[in-house]
């Protein structure tokens, strides 16, 4: 019985170490080459780049919009304040 347990433990250790050794080079290989020959990966990379550029343009437009909106709100508030001051003076 002890021999069976020892054999199972040894087999488990060997399998785990073998699996770990196989995963390490794959991770290094994926990190080393960022350019892929796979068309689907290239397509998804291009789509991600296009989406990133779009998001940057939308963020810039949103910034301009918020600035213009803030200016308009200041003008409106000044006009409302002037109307209140003019109405209370009569």
Backbone as CSV, one residue per row, in Angstrom:
resi,resn,N_x,N_y,N_z,CA_x,CA_y,CA_z,C_x,C_y,C_z
1,UNK,0.820,-1.188,0.000,0.000,0.000,0.000,0.865,1.254,0.000
2,UNK,1.932,1.249,0.809,2.832,2.388,0.850,3.551,2.579,-0.479
3,UNK,3.878,1.451,-1.104,4.554,1.529,-2.393,3.632,2.154,-3.441
4,UNK,2.344,1.850,-3.396,1.369,2.404,-4.317,1.239,3.918,-4.106
5,UNK,1.183,4.354,-2.855,1.100,5.781,-2.547,2.342,6.519,-3.036
6,UNK,3.501,5.933,-2.805,4.752,6.554,-3.236,4.806,6.672,-4.756
7,UNK,4.325,5.651,-5.453,4.308,5.674,-6.908,3.359,6.743,-7.420
8,UNK,2.175,6.861,-6.803,1.216,7.884,-7.210,1.751,9.294,-6.964
9,UNK,2.400,9.491,-5.839,2.972,10.809,-5.524,4.069,11.148,-6.527
10,UNK,4.927,10.198,-6.836,6.008,10.429,-7.786,5.455,10.734,-9.181
11,UNK,4.428,9.987,-9.591,3.822,10.224,-10.901,3.181,11.606,-10.963
12,UNK,2.520,12.005,-9.889,1.897,13.319,-9.838,2.948,14.418,-9.933
13,UNK,4.019,14.274,-9.197,5.099,15.268,-9.229,5.690,15.365,-10.631
14,UNK,5.896,14.233,-11.273,6.449,14.244,-12.623,5.504,14.918,-13.614
15,UNK,4.225,14.619,-13.525,3.259,15.221,-14.438,3.146,16.730,-14.228
16,UNK,3.117,17.138,-12.977,2.997,18.565,-12.685,4.241,19.313,-13.160
17,UNK,5.414,18.759,-12.904,6.642,19.431,-13.326,6.739,19.468,-14.848
18,UNK,6.284,18.400,-15.513,6.302,18.370,-16.975,5.341,19.422,-17.542
19,UNK,4.164,19.531,-16.972,3.187,20.530,-17.439,3.706,21.940,-17.200
20,UNK,4.340,22.172,-16.069,4.873,23.501,-15.757,6.005,23.856,-16.729
21,UNK,6.836,22.884,-17.065,7.945,23.124,-17.983,7.433,23.429,-19.383
22,UNK,6.310,22.873,-19.779,5.754,23.136,-21.096,5.130,24.518,-21.174
23,UNK,4.560,25.019,-20.094,3.882,26.315,-20.117,4.852,27.481,-20.127
24,UNK,5.979,27.375,-19.495,6.925,28.482,-19.395,7.426,28.947,-20.759
25,UNK,7.899,28.068,-21.648,8.382,28.556,-22.945,7.270,29.170,-23.795
26,UNK,6.051,28.662,-23.699,4.962,29.233,-24.469,4.684,30.662,-24.046
27,UNK,4.728,30.945,-22.770,4.488,32.297,-22.286,5.599,33.224,-22.757
28,UNK,6.850,32.752,-22.707,7.970,33.566,-23.168,7.885,33.796,-24.673
29,UNK,7.475,32.801,-25.405,7.370,32.919,-26.849,6.288,33.921,-27.228
30,UNK,5.162,33.909,-26.525,4.083,34.843,-26.810,4.486,36.273,-26.503
31,UNK,5.264,36.465,-25.460,5.701,37.809,-25.100,6.779,38.314,-26.044
32,UNK,7.580,37.420,-26.577,8.692,37.829,-27.430,8.213,38.304,-28.794
33,UNK,7.218,37.652,-29.363,6.765,38.039,-30.699,5.394,38.681,-30.620
34,UNK,5.357,39.977,-30.879,4.075,40.674,-30.851,3.425,40.664,-32.226
35,UNK,4.184,40.406,-33.284,3.653,40.337,-34.637,3.263,38.896,-34.938
36,UNK,2.008,38.702,-35.307,1.507,37.354,-35.577,1.283,37.174,-37.069
37,UNK,1.435,35.958,-37.522,1.170,35.618,-38.910,-0.296,35.261,-39.123
38,UNK,-1.021,35.044,-38.052,-2.421,34.654,-38.139,-3.260,35.849,-38.581
39,UNK,-4.056,35.671,-39.614,-4.866,36.762,-40.165,-5.902,37.256,-39.176
40,UNK,-6.474,36.347,-38.409,-7.499,36.741,-37.442,-6.883,37.596,-36.342
41,UNK,-5.701,37.224,-35.889,-5.025,38.017,-34.856,-4.673,39.386,-35.409
42,UNK,-4.184,39.448,-36.630,-3.868,40.734,-37.255,-5.120,41.592,-37.394
43,UNK,-6.230,40.974,-37.813,-7.480,41.701,-37.971,-7.936,42.270,-36.632
44,UNK,-7.868,41.468,-35.584,-8.293,41.937,-34.268,-7.377,43.035,-33.749
45,UNK,-6.091,42.956,-34.067,-5.151,44.002,-33.672,-5.489,45.310,-34.375
46,UNK,-5.800,45.221,-35.665,-6.176,46.420,-36.419,-7.492,47.003,-35.903
47,UNK,-8.435,46.146,-35.564,-9.714,46.606,-35.022,-9.490,47.305,-33.687
48,UNK,-8.642,46.721,-32.845,-8.346,47.336,-31.552,-7.689,48.698,-31.740
49,UNK,-6.789,48.816,-32.715,-6.133,50.096,-32.985,-7.143,51.121,-33.484
50,UNK,-8.058,50.693,-34.356,-9.086,51.603,-34.864,-10.010,52.058,-33.734
51,UNK,-10.385,51.136,-32.860,-11.234,51.498,-31.726,-10.531,52.462,-30.785
52,UNK,-9.240,52.260,-30.582,-8.476,53.147,-29.703,-8.418,54.558,-30.286
53,UNK,-8.165,54.649,-31.601,-8.125,55.953,-32.267,-9.491,56.631,-32.193
54,UNK,-10.556,55.884,-32.412,-11.919,56.410,-32.317,-12.191,56.938,-30.914
55,UNK,-11.832,56.154,-29.901,-12.055,56.574,-28.514,-11.297,57.856,-28.195
56,UNK,-10.081,57.995,-28.744,-9.310,59.207,-28.523,-9.994,60.411,-29.159
57,UNK,-10.518,60.242,-30.377,-11.209,61.340,-31.051,-12.497,61.711,-30.323
58,UNK,-13.219,60.706,-29.862,-14.455,60.971,-29.114,-14.139,61.693,-27.810
59,UNK,-13.075,61.307,-27.143,-12.687,61.963,-25.896,-12.321,63.421,-26.149
60,UNK,-11.616,63.686,-27.245,-11.257,65.068,-27.581,-12.508,65.887,-27.902
61,UNK,-13.438,65.300,-28.660,-14.679,66.000,-28.986,-15.516,66.244,-27.735
62,UNK,-15.530,65.264,-26.833,-16.280,65.408,-25.589,-15.689,66.530,-24.731
63,UNK,-14.379,66.662,-24.756,-13.707,67.715,-24.000,-14.100,69.090,-24.549
64,UNK,-14.097,69.226,-25.878,-14.513,70.483,-26.503,-15.977,70.765,-26.178
65,UNK,-16.822,69.739,-26.284,-18.244,69.907,-25.987,-18.446,70.385,-24.551
66,UNK,-17.765,69.749,-23.608,-17.912,70.140,-22.206,-17.444,71.571,-21.975
67,UNK,-16.391,72.003,-22.662,-15.894,73.373,-22.526,-16.928,74.361,-23.066
68,UNK,-17.451,74.079,-24.248,-18.473,74.965,-24.847,-19.732,74.989,-23.987
69,UNK,-20.115,73.856,-23.450,-21.301,73.771,-22.596,-21.102,74.602,-21.334
70,UNK,-19.895,74.549,-20.782,-19.578,75.326,-19.588,-19.650,76.821,-19.885
71,UNK,-19.111,77.233,-21.039,-19.192,78.641,-21.436,-20.645,79.088,-21.598
72,UNK,-21.458,78.260,-22.237,-22.870,78.593,-22.439,-23.592,78.680,-21.105
73,UNK,-23.266,77.787,-20.161,-23.903,77.822,-18.850,-23.534,79.100,-18.107
74,UNK,-22.303,79.557,-18.240,-21.884,80.809,-17.593,-22.657,81.992,-18.169
75,UNK,-22.801,82.014,-19.501,-23.573,83.099,-20.136,-25.034,83.064,-19.679
76,UNK,-25.604,81.880,-19.617,-26.993,81.746,-19.163,-27.140,82.212,-17.727
77,UNK,-26.219,81.795,-16.863,-26.291,82.191,-15.457,-26.154,83.703,-15.303
78,UNK,-25.272,84.304,-16.115,-25.116,85.761,-16.059,-26.393,86.451,-16.519
79,UNK,-27.029,85.935,-17.565,-28.277,86.526,-18.058,-29.397,86.377,-17.031
80,UNK,-29.453,85.232,-16.374,-30.478,85.008,-15.340,-30.236,85.946,-14.161
81,UNK,-28.974,86.088,-13.758,-28.660,87.003,-12.668,-29.014,88.442,-13.023
82,UNK,-28.731,88.826,-14.263,-29.080,90.183,-14.711,-30.591,90.363,-14.719
83,UNK,-31.311,89.344,-15.136,-32.777,89.441,-15.142,-33.326,89.566,-13.738
84,UNK,-32.753,88.821,-12.797,-33.201,88.922,-11.398,-32.870,90.287,-10.819
85,UNK,-31.702,90.802,-11.128,-31.322,92.122,-10.609,-32.179,93.218,-11.237
86,UNK,-32.483,93.090,-12.510,-33.335,94.090,-13.180,-34.762,94.029,-12.674
87,UNK,-35.269,92.866,-12.389,-36.654,92.709,-11.934,-36.798,93.187,-10.493
88,UNK,-35.794,93.034,-9.671,-35.900,93.441,-8.271,-35.699,94.940,-8.131
89,UNK,-35.136,95.594,-9.129,-34.909,97.034,-9.071,-36.171,97.831,-9.345
90,UNK,-37.185,97.260,-9.927,-38.435,97.991,-10.257,-39.379,97.962,-9.146
